[in-house]
Amino acid sequence: MPSGRSNKGAPGVDGQDFADIDAYGVQRWLGELALALRNETYRPDPIRRVFIRRPTAKLRAIGHLDPADRVCMTAAMLVLEPIFEADLPPEQYAYRPGRNAQQAVVEVEELAVPWPPGSR
């Protein structure tokens, strides 16, 4: 997931961007976010939806999260992903780091029995 800073992402509904957090103080901001999480008062904001024009002239919806929501989602992923990854069978490709649909297709093609027999 892009961080927003690396891809010059737009702010979410709160209008806060990384420059605002830097000016406020990153450690102070993270401390307040951690406190809200511990006190169970943190609530994610709605996702700000923006539409960008595709080369085909169609519109594509993009969702912009607030920085706090991005941090919380990334932290949850870093903790939960290894737990679930350990229990997934090796033949499962969906939503896994380092795996994609194209790799799954290649594996299916390698394992497929040719039909009719002898056609390969």
C-alpha positions as CSV (number, residue, x, y, z in Angstrom):
1,M,0.0,0.0,0.0
2,P,1.5,3.3,-1.0
3,S,2.1,5.6,2.0
4,G,0.8,8.7,0.5
5,R,4.0,10.6,1.1
6,S,6.0,8.5,-1.4
7,N,3.4,8.9,-4.2
8,K,2.5,12.5,-3.3
9,G,-1.0,11.3,-2.2
10,A,-3.9,13.7,-1.6
11,P,-5.3,14.2,1.9
12,G,-8.4,12.5,3.2
13,V,-11.6,14.1,4.4
14,D,-9.8,15.8,7.4
15,G,-7.6,17.7,4.9
16,Q,-4.5,16.8,6.9
17,D,-1.4,16.0,4.9
18,F,2.1,15.0,5.9
19,A,3.4,18.6,6.0
20,D,0.7,19.3,8.6
21,I,1.8,16.3,10.7
22,D,5.5,17.3,10.4
23,A,4.6,20.9,11.5
24,Y,2.5,19.5,14.4
25,G,5.2,17.0,15.4
26,V,5.3,13.4,14.2
27,Q,6.0,11.9,17.7
28,R,3.2,14.0,19.3
29,W,0.8,13.0,16.5
30,L,1.7,9.3,16.8
31,G,1.4,9.5,20.6
32,E,-2.1,11.0,20.4
33,L,-3.1,8.4,17.8
34,A,-1.8,5.6,20.0
35,L,-3.6,7.0,23.0
36,A,-6.9,7.1,21.0
37,L,-6.4,3.5,20.0
38,R,-5.6,2.4,23.6
39,N,-8.7,4.3,24.9
40,E,-10.8,2.9,22.1
41,T,-11.9,6.3,21.1
42,Y,-10.3,6.2,17.6
43,R,-12.8,6.2,14.8
44,P,-11.8,6.0,11.1
45,D,-13.0,8.9,9.0
46,P,-15.0,8.3,5.8
47,I,-12.9,7.8,2.7
48,R,-12.7,10.8,0.4
49,R,-13.7,9.7,-3.1
50,V,-12.3,11.4,-6.1
51,F,-12.7,10.5,-9.7
52,I,-9.9,10.6,-12.2
53,R,-10.3,10.4,-16.0
54,R,-8.9,7.2,-17.6
55,P,-7.3,7.3,-21.1
56,T,-10.5,5.6,-22.3
57,A,-12.4,8.7,-21.1
58,K,-14.1,6.7,-18.4
59,L,-13.9,7.8,-14.8
60,R,-12.1,5.8,-12.1
61,A,-13.0,6.2,-8.5
62,I,-10.0,6.7,-6.1
63,G,-10.3,6.7,-2.3
64,H,-8.1,8.9,-0.2
65,L,-7.7,7.9,3.5
66,D,-6.6,10.2,6.3
67,P,-3.0,9.7,7.4
68,A,-4.3,8.3,10.8
69,D,-6.4,5.7,9.0
70,R,-3.4,4.8,6.8
71,V,-1.1,4.3,9.8
72,C,-3.7,2.2,11.6
73,M,-4.4,0.0,8.6
74,T,-0.7,-0.5,7.9
75,A,0.0,-1.4,11.6
76,A,-2.9,-3.9,11.6
77,M,-1.6,-5.5,8.4
78,L,2.0,-5.7,9.8
79,V,0.7,-7.6,12.8
80,L,-2.1,-9.7,11.2
81,E,-0.5,-10.7,7.9
82,P,2.2,-13.1,9.3
83,I,-0.4,-14.7,11.5
84,F,-2.7,-15.6,8.7
85,E,0.1,-16.2,6.2
86,A,1.4,-19.1,8.4
87,D,-2.0,-20.9,8.1
88,L,-2.5,-20.5,4.3
89,P,-1.8,-23.5,2.1
90,P,0.9,-23.0,-0.5
91,E,-1.5,-23.3,-3.4
92,Q,-3.5,-20.3,-2.3
93,Y,-2.4,-17.1,-4.2
94,A,-5.1,-14.5,-3.4
95,Y,-4.1,-11.5,-1.3
96,R,-0.7,-12.8,-0.4
97,P,2.6,-10.9,-0.5
98,G,4.8,-11.9,-3.4
99,R,2.0,-13.8,-5.2
100,N,-0.3,-12.8,-7.9
101,A,-3.0,-14.1,-10.3
102,Q,-0.5,-14.6,-13.1
103,Q,1.6,-16.9,-11.0
104,A,-1.5,-18.9,-10.1
105,V,-2.3,-19.3,-13.8
106,V,1.2,-20.5,-14.6
107,E,0.9,-23.1,-11.8
108,V,-2.5,-24.3,-13.0
109,E,-1.1,-24.7,-16.5
110,E,1.8,-26.7,-15.2
111,L,-0.4,-29.0,-13.2
112,A,-3.2,-29.3,-15.8
113,V,-3.7,-32.7,-17.4
114,P,-3.6,-32.2,-21.2
115,W,-6.9,-32.9,-23.0
116,P,-7.2,-34.8,-25.1
117,P,-4.5,-37.1,-23.8
118,G,-1.3,-36.8,-25.7
119,S,-2.1,-33.4,-27.0
120,R,1.0,-31.8,-25.4
